[in-house]
Amino acid sequence: MAAMIFAATVISAGVANADAVNPVQPAAEPNPAAPADNSPQAAPVDPGAEYLKAFDGIAGTFSNDSTLGRVVGTTAGVLVGCPVGAVTGGTLFIPIAPLTPVGIVGGCLIGAAALGFVGGTVGSIISGSPATMNALTQQYQSLHSKGLIAAPVPVQNSAP
């Protein structure tokens, strides 16, 4: 039963990843004819495509820049979590006096998994945030210049 659940999960994740990697591209639209009076004409902007392009840019930036922090954080979490879990028997906060071989190995695995996950998450946030904030600002300015995001409303002082 567990093998069937695992297989279904892997298959469905593979389908989702394939769609995310190779999204369906819309059909190419023919180029509009040039105006007869040779006046400049602004190209139409597709808001949906521009927003998706902005979100992809931000997500890609975080993904690229957070990898090193995730690796370092996970490694540090595993190196700290295994001994802590082994000493505490897997509870990670209460030391246990009788250390059995099963408790030491199980505690090491639990501690490494728990602190490795937390370390990887914190490391990716720390290393990916600066570049993500820069990309967020750039994408905001790009969308604003195309008229897809309004300028911030200035705060008015209501004091008499």
Secondary structure, DSSP 4 states (H G I P E B T S, - for coil): -HHHHHHHHHHHHHHHHHHHHSPPPPPPPPPPPPPTT----PPP--HHHHHHHHHHHHHHHHHHHHHHHHHHHHHHHHHHHHHHHHHHTT-SSS--SS--HHHHHHHHHHHHHHHHHHHHHHHHHHHHHHHHHHHHHHHHHHHHHTTSSPPPPPPPP---
